[in-house]
Amino acid sequence: MMTQRISGKRYDTLEPVMISWEGDRISAVEPLRGDDLHAQELPYLAPGLFDMQINGFGGIWFCNEGLTVDEAISAIEPFLAAGVTKLFPTLITSSHQALADGFSTLKKVCEEHPEIGEMVAGCHLEGPYLSPVDGSRGAHPLKHIRSADWDEFSQLQELSGNRIKLITVAPEQEGVLEFIPKAVASGVVVSIGHTAASPELIIAAADAGARMSTHLGNGAEGMIRRHPNYIWEQLADDRLHCCLITDGHHIPPSIAKIAYRVKGYEHMLITCDASGLAGLPPGLYESESVDVEILEDGRHVIAGQRQLLAGSGATTEMCVAELVRMVEEISLADAIDFASRNPGKLFGVETGLLEPGGLADLIQFDYDPEKAQIDILQTVIGGNLRYTRSGSEK
């Protein structure tokens, strides 16, 4: 078995190292010495990123009715250039047929294209058992919001090949509190999101087994009660991991700082929440479910107004760098862990580890803190070089 190597400075200690691996496992992590040691010029090395909320890319939504294998692949592969080695394709509230098509196609993708299947660590069903209230519903189409239906979910789970690992629900939706224990018992992580629930219902959902908050602070009404409300209650509940969209548009720095101080390192997660329009230029984009406008500043909004967001145009490495800019006390190493180690632990998915025996899911990148910018040079998945930026060297 051929030994492969990559050099750089560790993202966590900044120690200049040479990482070697054979197959999909790291065999050695050795200090660089002598002529090889130019720490200031070396790129960074880190575990590959894991994003549990990717809705699509380049005009393709994973919830598109009639989604094809080629379309799904074209929406997944661009994330290699973002340093993503594991992801959850996310299907948002849609008709049953659209969800069935999406999960069936993703199953086929994983079975017929193992190199893509290696990236797909599971799927995320965001809805359709969400709040119908404007603001809390976000960009999820009202006509497809519905009561929790275990039989429907079980059918979708079967069509996915048992790949649904995360579902976002609103505790106040009919049948959700009865649905949660069934989902948890089946091995699915339940997250609270797109909700207008009372604090009592948030507590009831956590009592029933919910373990996460989906993009906390977003998918919320513009005006809520100042004290007893669903955002404070989720922040205060130690049982709930907090996931944030840190693209610089969805939440202000103060919210990210408060969430980090309240939840602590172990319970923080970040996502880019890339919409199916990520990667496209500014303009108005029409669809069957909701029309979206991409503004000049990069925001994706529900067409006709400029406040309610409809996913993000960012990719995961952008959100890692942006979080470090937003919250001074969060280091680059912490932010990377929030998008790799921590979701891996929550969902039971092995992620890259820069230690002998660790999975060789690695990224090499340049980082400019002043510009809050990460440039991915190489992405390695399971020991295989899957992306290299033109001009970069292994």
C-alpha positions as CSV (number, residue, x, y, z in Angstrom):
1,M,0.0,0.0,0.0
2,M,1.5,3.3,-1.1
3,T,2.3,5.9,1.6
4,Q,1.0,9.4,0.8
5,R,2.1,12.7,2.5
6,I,1.0,16.2,3.0
7,S,2.7,19.0,5.0
8,G,1.6,22.2,6.7
9,K,0.9,23.6,10.2
10,R,-1.7,22.0,12.3
11,Y,-4.9,24.1,12.7
12,D,-5.0,23.5,16.5
13,T,-1.3,23.9,17.6
14,L,0.2,25.6,14.6
15,E,3.0,23.0,14.8
16,P,4.6,22.4,11.4
17,V,4.1,18.7,10.6
18,M,4.2,16.1,7.8
19,I,1.2,13.8,7.8
20,S,1.5,10.4,6.2
21,W,-1.2,7.9,5.5
22,E,-1.8,4.5,3.9
23,G,-5.2,3.7,2.6
24,D,-7.8,5.7,4.6
25,R,-5.8,5.8,7.8
26,I,-3.1,8.2,9.0
27,S,0.1,6.4,9.8
28,A,2.3,9.2,11.1
29,V,2.2,12.8,12.2
30,E,5.8,14.0,12.4
31,P,7.4,17.4,13.1
32,L,9.0,19.3,10.2
33,R,12.6,20.2,10.8
34,G,15.5,22.0,9.2
35,D,15.1,23.2,5.6
36,D,11.5,22.1,5.6
37,L,10.6,24.4,8.4
38,H,9.2,27.8,7.2
39,A,6.1,28.0,9.5
40,Q,5.0,31.4,8.3
41,E,4.8,30.3,4.7
42,L,3.2,26.9,5.4
43,P,-0.5,26.3,4.7
44,Y,-2.8,25.0,7.4
45,L,-3.8,21.3,7.9
46,A,-7.1,20.4,9.5
47,P,-9.8,17.7,9.5
48,G,-12.2,17.9,6.6
49,L,-15.4,19.8,7.3
50,F,-18.8,18.3,8.0
51,D,-21.9,20.3,7.2
52,M,-25.3,18.9,8.2
53,Q,-27.4,21.4,6.2
54,I,-26.7,21.6,2.5
55,N,-29.9,22.3,0.5
56,G,-28.3,22.2,-3.0
57,F,-26.1,24.3,-5.3
58,G,-26.0,25.9,-8.7
59,G,-29.8,26.0,-9.2
60,I,-30.3,22.4,-8.0
61,W,-32.3,21.8,-4.8
62,F,-32.3,18.3,-3.4
63,C,-36.0,18.6,-2.9
64,N,-36.7,19.2,-6.6
65,E,-39.4,16.9,-7.8
66,G,-37.8,14.6,-10.5
67,L,-34.3,15.2,-9.1
68,T,-31.8,13.2,-11.2
69,V,-28.6,11.5,-10.3
70,D,-26.5,13.8,-12.4
71,E,-28.2,16.9,-10.8
72,A,-27.6,15.6,-7.3
73,I,-23.9,14.9,-8.0
74,S,-23.6,18.4,-9.6
75,A,-24.9,19.9,-6.3
76,I,-22.6,17.9,-4.1
77,E,-19.2,18.0,-5.9
78,P,-18.7,21.8,-5.6
79,F,-18.4,21.4,-1.8
80,L,-15.1,19.6,-2.3
81,A,-13.6,23.0,-3.1
82,A,-15.1,24.2,0.2
83,G,-13.2,21.6,2.2
84,V,-16.3,19.6,2.9
85,T,-15.6,15.8,3.3
86,K,-18.9,14.9,4.9
87,L,-22.3,16.4,4.4
88,F,-26.0,15.9,4.8
89,P,-28.0,16.7,1.7
90,T,-31.0,18.6,3.1
91,L,-34.6,18.4,1.7
92,I,-36.8,21.1,2.9
93,T,-40.6,21.2,3.1
94,S,-42.1,20.0,-0.2
95,S,-44.8,17.7,-1.5
96,H,-44.5,14.0,-0.6
97,Q,-43.7,13.2,-4.2
98,A,-40.8,15.7,-4.3
99,L,-39.4,14.3,-1.0
100,A,-39.8,10.7,-2.3
101,D,-38.0,11.6,-5.5
102,G,-35.2,13.4,-3.7
103,F,-34.4,10.6,-1.2
104,S,-34.8,7.9,-3.8
105,T,-32.3,9.7,-6.0
106,L,-29.8,10.3,-3.2
107,K,-29.9,6.6,-2.4
108,K,-29.2,5.8,-6.0
109,V,-26.3,8.3,-6.0
110,C,-24.7,6.7,-3.0
111,E,-25.1,3.2,-4.3
112,E,-23.9,3.9,-7.9
113,H,-21.2,6.5,-7.1
114,P,-19.3,5.4,-4.0
115,E,-17.0,8.4,-4.2
116,I,-20.0,10.6,-3.7
117,G,-21.5,8.2,-1.2
118,E,-18.3,8.6,0.9
119,M,-19.2,12.3,1.3
120,V,-22.9,11.7,2.1
121,A,-22.8,10.8,5.8
122,G,-26.6,10.9,5.9
123,C,-29.6,13.2,5.0
124,H,-31.4,16.0,6.8
125,L,-35.2,16.4,6.4
126,E,-36.0,20.0,7.4
127,G,-39.7,19.9,7.6
128,P,-42.4,19.4,6.6
129,Y,-43.7,19.2,10.2
130,L,-43.0,22.9,10.9
131,S,-44.8,26.1,12.1
132,P,-47.2,27.6,9.6
133,V,-46.6,31.1,11.1
134,D,-45.1,33.7,8.9
135,G,-41.5,34.4,9.8
136,S,-41.1,31.2,11.8
137,R,-41.9,29.2,8.6
138,G,-39.2,31.1,6.7
139,A,-39.0,30.1,3.1
140,H,-40.8,26.8,3.6
141,P,-44.0,26.8,1.4
142,L,-47.1,27.1,3.5
143,K,-49.1,24.7,1.2
144,H,-46.8,21.8,2.1
145,I,-46.6,22.4,5.9
146,R,-48.4,19.5,7.6
147,S,-48.9,17.5,10.7
148,A,-46.3,15.0,11.8
149,D,-46.9,11.7,10.1
150,W,-44.8,8.7,11.2
151,D,-46.0,6.5,8.3
152,E,-44.9,9.2,5.8
153,F,-41.5,9.6,7.5
154,S,-41.0,5.8,7.6
155,Q,-41.7,5.6,3.9
156,L,-39.2,8.4,3.2
157,Q,-36.6,6.7,5.4
158,E,-37.0,3.5,3.5
159,L,-36.7,5.3,0.2
160,S,-33.5,6.9,1.4
161,G,-31.9,3.6,2.3
162,N,-32.1,4.5,6.0
163,R,-30.0,7.6,5.4
164,I,-32.1,10.2,7.2
165,K,-30.0,11.0,10.2
166,L,-31.5,14.4,11.2
167,I,-35.0,15.8,11.1
168,T,-36.1,19.4,12.0
169,V,-39.5,19.8,13.5
170,A,-41.6,22.4,15.3
171,P,-42.8,21.2,18.7
172,E,-46.2,22.9,18.3
173,Q,-47.1,21.1,15.1
174,E,-49.8,18.5,15.5
175,G,-48.3,15.1,16.4
176,V,-44.7,16.2,16.7
177,L,-44.4,15.5,20.5
178,E,-45.5,11.9,19.8
179,F,-43.3,11.7,16.7
180,I,-40.1,12.7,18.4
181,P,-39.6,9.6,20.6
182,K,-40.3,7.3,17.7
183,A,-37.6,9.1,15.6
184,V,-35.1,9.0,18.4
185,A,-35.7,5.3,19.0
186,S,-35.0,4.7,15.3
187,G,-31.6,6.4,15.6
188,V,-32.5,9.8,14.1
189,V,-31.4,13.0,15.8
190,V,-34.4,15.4,16.2
191,S,-33.8,19.1,16.0
192,I,-36.1,22.0,16.9
193,G,-36.5,24.7,14.2
194,H,-38.9,26.9,12.2
195,T,-41.0,27.1,15.4
196,A,-43.2,29.6,17.2
197,A,-43.7,27.2,20.2
198,S,-44.2,28.3,23.7
199,P,-41.3,27.7,26.2
200,E,-43.3,24.9,27.7
201,L,-43.4,23.1,24.3
202,I,-39.7,23.6,23.8
203,I,-39.1,21.9,27.1
204,A,-41.5,19.1,26.2
205,A,-39.7,18.5,22.9
206,A,-36.3,18.2,24.7
207,D,-38.0,15.9,27.3
208,A,-39.2,13.8,24.4
209,G,-35.6,13.5,23.0
210,A,-34.8,16.5,20.8
211,R,-31.1,17.2,20.9
212,M,-30.4,20.2,18.7
213,S,-31.6,23.6,17.5
214,T,-31.6,24.2,13.8
215,H,-30.1,27.5,12.8
216,L,-31.1,29.1,16.1
217,G,-32.1,32.7,15.8
218,N,-33.4,32.2,12.2
219,G,-36.7,30.7,11.1
220,A,-38.3,33.0,13.7
221,E,-41.0,35.7,13.8
222,G,-39.8,39.3,13.5
223,M,-41.5,40.2,16.8
224,I,-41.6,37.9,19.8
225,R,-42.1,38.3,23.5
226,R,-39.0,39.7,25.2
227,H,-38.7,37.1,28.0
228,P,-40.7,33.9,27.6
229,N,-39.8,32.9,24.0
230,Y,-38.6,29.9,22.1
231,I,-35.1,31.4,21.4
232,W,-34.2,32.0,25.1
233,E,-35.6,28.6,26.0
234,Q,-33.5,26.7,23.5
235,L,-30.4,28.7,24.6
236,A,-31.1,27.8,28.2
237,D,-31.6,24.1,27.7
238,D,-28.4,22.3,28.2
239,R,-29.7,19.2,26.4
240,L,-29.8,21.1,23.0
241,H,-26.8,21.5,20.8
242,C,-26.9,24.9,19.1
243,C,-26.4,25.2,15.4
244,L,-25.8,28.6,13.8
245,I,-25.5,29.9,10.3
246,T,-22.4,32.1,10.5
247,D,-22.4,33.6,7.0
248,G,-22.4,37.2,8.3
249,H,-26.0,37.7,7.2
250,H,-28.2,35.4,9.2
251,I,-27.2,36.5,12.7
252,P,-25.1,39.4,14.2
253,P,-21.9,38.8,16.1
254,S,-23.6,39.4,19.4
255,I,-25.9,36.3,18.9
256,A,-23.0,34.1,18.0
257,K,-21.0,35.3,21.1
258,I,-24.0,34.7,23.5
259,A,-24.6,31.3,22.0
260,Y,-21.0,30.3,22.4
261,R,-20.8,31.6,26.0
262,V,-24.0,29.8,27.0
263,K,-23.6,26.5,25.2
264,G,-19.8,26.2,25.4
265,Y,-17.4,24.5,23.1
266,E,-18.9,21.0,23.2
267,H,-22.5,22.0,22.2
268,M,-21.7,24.4,19.3
269,L,-22.2,23.6,15.6
270,I,-22.1,25.7,12.5
271,T,-23.6,25.3,9.0
272,C,-23.6,27.3,5.8
273,D,-27.2,26.3,5.0
274,A,-26.4,26.7,1.4
275,S,-29.5,27.1,-0.7
276,G,-30.1,25.5,-4.1
277,L,-29.2,28.9,-5.6
278,A,-25.7,29.0,-4.0
279,G,-23.1,29.7,-6.6
280,L,-25.4,31.7,-8.8
281,P,-25.2,35.5,-9.6
282,P,-27.5,38.2,-8.2
283,G,-31.0,38.2,-9.6
284,L,-34.5,36.9,-9.3
285,Y,-35.1,33.2,-9.4
286,E,-38.5,31.6,-9.7
287,S,-39.5,28.2,-8.5
288,E,-42.7,26.2,-7.8
289,S,-42.4,26.6,-4.0
290,V,-41.0,30.1,-3.4
291,D,-39.4,32.9,-5.5
292,V,-35.9,33.9,-4.2
293,E,-33.9,37.0,-5.0
294,I,-30.1,37.0,-4.6
295,L,-29.0,40.5,-3.6
296,E,-25.8,42.3,-4.6
297,D,-24.5,41.8,-1.0
298,G,-24.9,38.0,-1.3
299,R,-28.1,37.6,0.8
300,H,-30.7,35.2,-0.5
301,V,-34.1,36.6,0.4
302,I,-37.7,35.7,-0.3
303,A,-38.6,37.8,-3.4
304,G,-40.5,41.0,-2.8
305,Q,-38.8,42.0,0.5
306,R,-35.3,42.3,2.0
307,Q,-35.6,40.9,5.5
308,L,-36.7,37.3,5.4
309,L,-33.8,35.1,4.3
310,A,-34.1,32.0,2.1
311,G,-31.0,30.0,2.9
312,S,-27.5,31.1,2.2
313,G,-25.1,31.7,-0.7
314,A,-22.1,30.8,1.4
315,T,-20.2,27.6,1.6
316,T,-18.9,26.0,4.8
317,E,-15.3,27.2,4.8
318,M,-16.6,30.8,4.5
319,C,-18.7,30.3,7.6
320,V,-15.8,29.0,9.6
321,A,-13.7,32.0,8.8
322,E,-16.6,34.4,9.3
323,L,-17.3,33.0,12.8
324,V,-13.7,33.7,13.9
325,R,-14.1,37.3,12.7
326,M,-17.5,37.6,14.4
327,V,-16.4,36.4,17.8
328,E,-12.9,37.3,18.9
329,E,-12.8,34.6,21.7
330,I,-13.5,31.8,19.2
331,S,-10.3,30.5,17.6
332,L,-9.8,29.1,14.1
333,A,-9.4,25.7,15.7
334,D,-12.6,26.0,17.6
335,A,-14.6,27.1,14.6
336,I,-13.2,24.2,12.5
337,D,-14.2,21.8,15.3
338,F,-17.7,23.3,15.3
339,A,-17.9,22.2,11.6
340,S,-16.1,18.9,11.9
341,R,-15.5,17.2,15.3
342,N,-18.7,18.4,17.0
343,P,-21.2,17.3,14.4
344,G,-19.3,14.1,14.0
345,K,-19.8,13.4,17.7
346,L,-23.5,14.3,17.7
347,F,-24.4,12.2,14.7
348,G,-22.0,9.3,15.3
349,V,-20.0,10.0,12.1
350,E,-16.3,9.5,12.0
351,T,-14.5,12.6,10.9
352,G,-10.9,13.4,10.2
353,L,-8.4,13.2,13.0
354,L,-4.8,14.4,12.8
355,E,-3.4,11.5,14.8
356,P,-2.0,8.1,13.8
357,G,-4.9,5.8,13.2
358,G,-7.2,8.7,12.5
359,L,-9.4,8.9,9.3
360,A,-7.5,10.5,6.5
361,D,-10.2,13.1,5.8
362,L,-8.0,16.2,5.5
363,I,-7.9,19.7,4.1
364,Q,-4.9,21.9,3.4
365,F,-5.7,25.6,3.2
366,D,-4.5,29.2,3.4
367,Y,-6.1,31.5,5.9
368,D,-6.3,35.3,5.9
369,P,-7.8,36.5,9.2
370,E,-7.9,40.1,8.1
371,K,-10.1,39.2,5.1
372,A,-11.9,36.4,7.1
373,Q,-11.1,34.1,4.2
374,I,-10.1,30.5,3.9
375,D,-8.8,29.2,0.5
376,I,-8.9,25.4,0.2
377,L,-5.8,24.1,-1.5
378,Q,-6.5,20.3,-1.2
379,T,-9.3,18.1,0.0
380,V,-8.5,14.5,0.9
381,I,-11.3,12.0,1.6
382,G,-10.6,8.5,2.9
383,G,-7.0,8.9,1.8
384,N,-7.9,10.0,-1.8
385,L,-7.1,13.4,-3.1
386,R,-10.5,14.6,-4.3
387,Y,-9.8,18.3,-4.9
388,T,-6.7,20.4,-5.6
389,R,-6.7,24.1,-6.4
390,S,-4.9,24.9,-9.6
391,G,-1.3,25.8,-8.8
392,S,-1.3,24.2,-5.3
393,E,1.2,21.5,-4.5
394,K,0.8,18.3,-2.6
